């Protein structure tokens, strides 16, 4: 069977035109209702809204013994008003609009792929509302359903070349708060403890924790200090993005941040945060990737630095294949798009994978 491409575009337009910035509860309520409506329209049955402190997640079940979890999210990074600046548009073989690539296009492809199947027993669908802000309110549910099902298909974007994501780095953020002591910068600078100078020492120590040869990146990405030009700053803060390819590196980095010591004897450091998405190693996707290649022998797999909810399901040992969503690019950017011709093929790939997994 072939997917109904005009119907796919209609559903995608419906989802894109309901803006769904993370942490906006009213917007997420409307978005969840729209996702539930598309699920019920295309697959039948009842889609349930699961309320959480972050907003509503959407669940749909094909019944029977759970065998595969279809996983995605309906929140986006774009603030209200983005749609007015970049309306849903189809032009020159591409579809544009906020969220088309990350990851509303993937949701539509997944749903229409499932619609190609005569039997959907064993399929569980979970569309969460907080992936873009860390999945704190959905993590437990994601991992619980993943363990019940035993296999997970994640519909994050695939990128321009269409490669699926067979591995992902673990990722997280550390915050370093530095407390010094204020004084007059002209009259008695020596009476102060300069938190900005201390921050400069800490930035160098933190950057030295990187091990690029092991895939470990440590990037001090934000800093703030000071209140006025003639005051020795008493407070400073650093934000650090970290990415790791292995659990061993995760543990080393966490220990390294915990061992930071102030250079000035009277300065005080407070470290918070951590690596909240553990690595998704490639071996966790190997079996599912081979099943996908039975459908398309030219399909490529890549390991990437960005994290997703696939990291969470891989962390509990469940076979996971990611990047099954839209082929395109520009995630989180003004030029976000998906490739129109790829939508039907991705839906058929979904049907192939799910049919294999539900057949046992």
C-alpha positions in Angstrom: 0.0 0.0 0.0 1.0 3.6 -0.6 0.6 6.3 2.0 -1.9 9.1 1.2 0.5 12.1 0.7 -2.1 14.8 0.5 -3.6 13.5 3.7 -0.2 13.5 5.3 0.3 17.1 4.4 -3.1 18.0 5.7 -2.3 16.4 9.1 1.1 18.1 9.2 -0.4 21.5 8.5 -2.9 20.9 11.3 -0.1 20.2 13.8 2.3 23.0 12.6 -0.4 25.6 12.7 -1.1 24.9 16.4 2.0 26.4 17.9 3.4 24.3 20.8 6.3 25.9 22.6 7.5 23.9 25.6 6.3 25.0 29.0 3.3 26.8 27.6 0.6 24.6 29.1 -2.4 26.1 27.2 -0.5 25.7 23.9 0.5 22.1 24.7 -3.1 21.3 25.7 -4.2 22.4 22.2 -1.4 20.6 20.5 -2.0 17.3 22.4 -5.7 17.4 21.5 -4.7 17.9 17.8 -2.2 15.0 17.9 -4.9 12.8 19.6 -7.3 13.8 16.8 -4.9 12.7 14.1 -4.2 9.4 15.8 -7.9 8.6 16.1 -8.7 9.8 12.6 -6.0 7.6 11.0 -5.8 4.6 13.3 -9.2 4.5 15.1 -9.5 3.7 18.8 -9.0 6.3 21.5 -6.0 8.4 22.2 -5.6 9.3 25.8 -4.2 12.5 27.2 -1.8 11.8 30.1 -1.6 14.9 32.3 1.8 15.8 33.8 3.3 18.9 35.5 4.8 19.8 32.1 1.6 19.4 30.2 -0.3 16.5 28.4 1.4 13.5 26.8 -0.6 11.5 24.3 -1.0 7.7 24.4 -2.5 5.4 21.9 -2.6 1.6 22.0 -3.2 -1.0 19.4 -4.1 -3.5 22.1 -2.6 -6.9 22.7 0.7 -7.7 24.3 3.0 -4.6 23.9 5.9 -5.3 21.4 7.0 -1.9 20.1 6.9 1.6 21.3 6.5 4.4 18.8 8.0 7.4 20.5 7.9 11.2 19.7 7.1 14.6 21.1 4.7 17.4 20.2 6.5 20.3 21.9 8.7 22.6 19.8 11.3 25.2 20.6 9.6 28.1 18.7 7.9 30.9 20.6 4.4 32.1 19.8 4.3 34.3 16.7 6.9 32.2 14.7 4.1 30.9 12.5 3.2 34.4 11.4 6.7 34.9 10.3 7.2 31.5 8.8 3.8 30.0 7.8 3.3 26.4 6.7 4.5 26.3 3.1 5.1 23.7 0.4 7.5 24.9 -2.3 10.2 23.4 -4.5 9.9 19.9 -3.1 10.2 21.1 0.5 7.8 21.7 3.4 8.6 24.7 5.6 7.2 25.8 9.0 8.1 25.8 12.7 8.4 22.2 13.9 8.1 20.4 10.5 11.5 18.7 11.0 11.7 18.6 14.8 9.5 16.7 15.0 6.0 17.1 13.7 6.8 15.6 10.3 8.1 12.5 12.0 4.9 12.1 14.0 2.8 12.3 10.8 5.0 9.8 9.0 4.8 7.4 12.0 1.0 7.6 12.2 0.5 7.2 8.4 3.0 4.3 8.4 0.9 2.6 11.1 -2.2 3.2 9.1 -0.8 1.0 6.3 -0.9 -2.0 8.5 -4.0 -4.2 8.7 -3.1 -5.3 12.3 -1.7 -2.9 14.9 -1.9 -5.2 17.9 1.2 -4.8 20.0 1.8 -1.2 19.1 2.1 1.5 21.8 2.4 5.1 20.8 3.6 7.8 23.2 3.9 11.5 22.1 5.4 13.5 25.0 5.2 17.2 25.7 8.5 18.0 27.3 11.4 16.5 25.2 12.8 19.9 24.3 13.2 20.9 27.9 14.7 17.7 29.2 11.9 15.1 29.5 11.8 15.4 33.3 8.0 14.9 33.4 7.9 12.0 30.9 11.1 10.1 31.6 9.6 7.6 34.0 6.7 6.8 31.7 9.0 6.5 28.6 11.2 4.0 30.3 8.3 2.1 31.8 6.7 1.6 28.4 10.0 0.9 26.7 10.6 -2.0 29.1 7.1 -3.3 28.6 7.4 -3.3 24.8 11.0 -4.5 24.4 11.7 -2.3 21.3 11.6 1.4 20.6 11.3 3.4 17.4 12.1 7.1 17.8 10.8 9.6 15.2 13.3 12.4 15.6 14.5 14.0 12.3 16.8 12.0 10.0 18.8 14.8 8.4 19.3 15.7 4.8 20.8 12.3 3.7 18.1 10.3 5.4 20.5 8.4 7.7 18.9 7.0 10.8 20.5 7.6 14.2 22.2 4.4 15.5 24.0 6.1 18.3 23.8 9.3 20.3 26.1 11.0 22.8 25.0 11.5 26.4 24.5 15.1 27.1 23.9 17.5 29.9 24.6 20.9 31.5 26.6 21.9 34.5 26.2 25.2 36.3 29.1 26.7 38.3 28.2 29.5 40.8 31.2 31.5 42.1 31.0 33.7 45.3 33.7 36.2 46.0 33.6 39.5 47.9 32.8 43.0 46.6 35.0 46.0 47.1 35.6 49.4 45.5 37.6 48.8 42.3 39.5 52.0 42.6 39.9 52.6 46.4 40.6 49.1 47.6 40.5 46.4 45.0 42.7 44.2 47.2 40.0 44.0 49.8 37.7 42.1 47.4 37.7 38.6 46.1 37.1 38.9 42.4 34.6 36.3 41.3 35.2 37.1 37.6 38.9 36.4 37.9 38.0 33.2 39.7 35.6 32.3 36.9 38.4 32.8 34.3 40.5 30.2 36.1 37.6 27.8 36.4 36.8 28.1 32.6 40.3 27.0 31.8 40.1 24.1 34.3 36.7 23.0 33.0 37.7 23.2 29.3 40.7 21.0 30.1 38.3 18.2 31.0 37.4 17.6 27.3 38.7 14.5 25.6 37.9 15.0 21.9 39.7 11.8 21.0 37.1 9.9 23.0 34.2 12.0 21.7 33.9 14.0 25.0 33.2 17.7 24.5 33.1 20.2 27.3 32.0 23.7 26.2 31.7 26.7 28.6 28.9 28.3 26.7 27.5 31.1 29.0 29.0 33.3 31.7 27.9 36.3 33.8 29.6 38.5 36.4 29.6 41.9 37.9 27.2 44.7 38.7 29.1 47.9 37.9 32.4 48.9 36.3 33.9 50.2 39.6 32.9 47.2 41.8 35.0 44.1 42.2 32.4 41.5 41.3 31.2 39.3 44.2 29.2 36.9 42.0 29.8 35.0 38.8 28.3 32.1 37.0 29.2 29.6 34.3 27.1 27.3 32.2 28.8 24.4 30.5 27.5 22.0 27.8 28.9 18.5 27.9 28.6 15.5 25.6 30.0 12.0 26.1 30.1 8.9 24.0 30.5 6.4 26.9 29.3 5.8 30.4 32.9 5.8 31.6 33.3 9.3 30.3 30.1 10.4 31.9 31.4 9.2 35.3 34.8 10.8 34.7 33.2 14.2 33.9 30.9 14.1 36.8 33.8 13.4 39.1 35.8 16.1 37.5 33.2 18.8 38.0 32.8 17.6 41.6 36.5 18.0 42.2 36.7 21.6 41.1 38.5 23.7 43.6 38.7 27.6 43.9 42.0 29.2 42.9 41.5 32.0 45.5 41.4 30.7 49.0 38.4 32.8 49.9 36.3 32.1 46.8 33.5 29.6 47.1 32.3 27.3 44.2 28.9 25.6 44.0 28.5 23.1 41.1 25.1 21.8 40.0 23.6 20.0 37.1 24.9 16.9 35.4 24.6 14.6 32.4 20.9 14.0 32.3 20.7 12.0 29.1 23.1 9.0 29.2 24.8 7.8 26.0 22.9 5.7 23.4 25.6 3.2 22.3 25.4 1.8 18.8 25.1 -1.8 19.9 21.6 -1.0 21.3 20.4 -0.2 17.8 22.3 -2.8 15.8 19.5 -5.4 15.5 16.8 -2.9 14.6 19.1 -1.2 12.1 19.5 -4.5 10.2 15.7 -4.9 10.1 15.5 -1.4 8.6 18.1 -2.3 6.0 15.9 -5.2 4.8 13.6 -2.5 3.6 16.3 -0.2 2.1 19.7 -1.8 1.6 21.2 1.7 1.1 20.0 3.1 4.4 22.9 4.5 6.4 23.2 4.8 10.2 25.1 7.5 12.0 26.1 8.3 15.5 25.5 12.0 16.5 26.2 14.4 19.3 22.6 15.5 20.0 20.4 13.7 22.5 16.8 12.6 22.4 14.4 10.4 24.3 16.2 7.5 22.6 19.0 8.0 25.1 16.5 7.3 27.9 15.2 4.0 26.4 18.7 2.8 25.5 19.8 3.5 29.1 17.4 0.8 30.4 18.8 -1.7 27.9 15.9 -1.6 25.4 16.8 -2.0 21.7 16.2 1.5 20.2 16.4 2.9 16.6 16.3 6.7 16.3 16.1 9.3 13.5 13.2 7.6 11.8 11.4 10.9 11.3 11.5 13.6 8.7 14.3 13.8 6.1 15.3 17.4 6.1 17.3 19.9 8.2 17.4 23.2 10.0 16.3 21.9 13.4 15.6 24.8 15.7 16.5 27.3 13.0 14.7 29.8 10.7 15.2 27.6 7.6 13.7 24.4 9.1 12.3 22.1 6.4 11.6 18.5 5.4 11.9 16.9 2.0 8.5 16.2 0.6 9.3 13.1 -1.5 10.7 11.4 1.5 7.5 11.4 3.5 5.8 8.4 1.9 9.0 6.3 1.9 9.5 7.0 5.6 5.9 6.0 6.4 6.5 2.7 4.5 9.7 2.1 6.5 7.7 2.6 9.6 5.2 0.0 8.5 8.0 -2.5 7.7 9.7 -2.1 11.1 6.4 -2.4 13.1 5.2 -5.3 11.1 8.4 -7.2 11.8 8.4 -6.4 15.5 4.7 -7.2 16.1 5.0 -10.4 14.2 7.5 -11.5 16.9 
